[in-house]
Amino acid sequence: MKKDILIITSYFPPEIGAASNRIFQLANGLQQNDFNVTVLTPLPNYPTGKIFDGYTGKFRHVSEEKNIIINRLWIYASNSKNKLLRLIAMLSYSFSLIWFFLWNKIPKTVIVQSPPLLVALTSMLFLRKKNKNLILNVSDLWPIAGLELGALKNNFSYKVLEKIERYNYSKANLVLGQSEEILTHVNSIFANKKTFLYRNFPDFLVPKIQQVPSNGKLKIVYAGLLGIAQGIYKLCTELDYSNIEFHIYGSGAEQSQIETFISQNPKLPLFFHGRVTRHELHRLLMNYHIAIIPLLNRIYGSVPSKIFEYARLGLPMLYYGGGEGEDVINNNNLGWVATSGDYDNLNSVISTIKIESLSLDRKQNIQDTAIQNFDFNRQLDLLKGVI
């Protein structure tokens, strides 16, 4: 007999990005392994901050996709940098969640995605009273990450967010963390809290490794969110383009700055290709020598899911973000590491990467490592044992 489970998240397809992909894979994996999965998520709006076509003018949209019941709830959509508008957006989704909790039967087991902290707080606060088995799925450590990114200041508001964070941990029966650093942090606050390392492993058919055509220049690619944390605009301005091409896929807050920089520097081998589907991106990534995974600042607890995705593609990586991600790259021989925040070191590392060293055997070894060490289904089986 299948077990009912509810997943509460702020991101879900057709929205793009690591968060959306991660939750969909979790939902789909559980659905295929003896669970009846229902998802609560806002009407799709990320990253544009506008409700997607086909969903506008609705308070609730219900659909069934791959046997998963998806309830998309009203939100005041905004991607504004104005903190008040962003707070209103989170509060609006929180109110929609409360409405859903009041008028719908909630399964015994609930997985709550965090951040956003306020959305997680709403879920933990209301569902704890109903004696549910609450599983908090922590993908980033807020408010610490916000402080390290410079998005938050260590003031009264920060102290309030810390209290919310602690409350969420305290009410969880189980905390899932996508890094060892997250679990260490949680257990530093609640030493006896039950935790589980749940990495963001992908689940797609591995492609055949192929040789990349070369014009003599190292073809570097970045694909993903063009946000503050990634610092792609800064990267564009600091790279030494002597022996490289830099190709960018994605969308986000820095897109217009990047496009302006490219138009003002037409002689640079720098190319912006816009946003593509995940399936199409996998095909396109096979045309590049290496992928770069940058973070503007080292963020405690962060291990970008791109590491595991690119490894499954057999794509060598240059990691430029510090922290636990460096250990994953080095321990699994997935590529190169440059000192976080040091662009001179980054350019120096790039200069040592020779195209002839990027053999088919090397790429195959990376892919084989991913198949062996980053297995989604094996990890899911372990998760089923604790939920």
Secondary structure, DSSP 8 states (H G I E B T S, - for coil): --EEEEEE-S--TTS-SHHHHHHHHHHHHHHTTTEEEEEEEESS-TTTTS--TTTTT-SEEEEEETTEEEEEE-------S-HHHHHHHHHHHHHHHHHHHHHS---SEEEEEESSHHHHHHHHHHHHTTT-EEEEEESS-TTHHHHHHTSS-SSHHHHHHHHHHHHHHHH-SEEEESSHHHHHHHHHHSTT--EEE------S----------SSSEEEEEEEE-STTTTHHHHHHH---TTEEEEEEEESTTHHHHHHHHHH-TTSSEEE-----HHHHHHHHTTSSEEEEE-SS--TT---THHHHHHHHT--EEEES-THHHHHHHHTT-EEE--TT-HHHHHHHHHH--GGG--HHHHHHHHHHHHHHS-HHHHHHHHHTT-
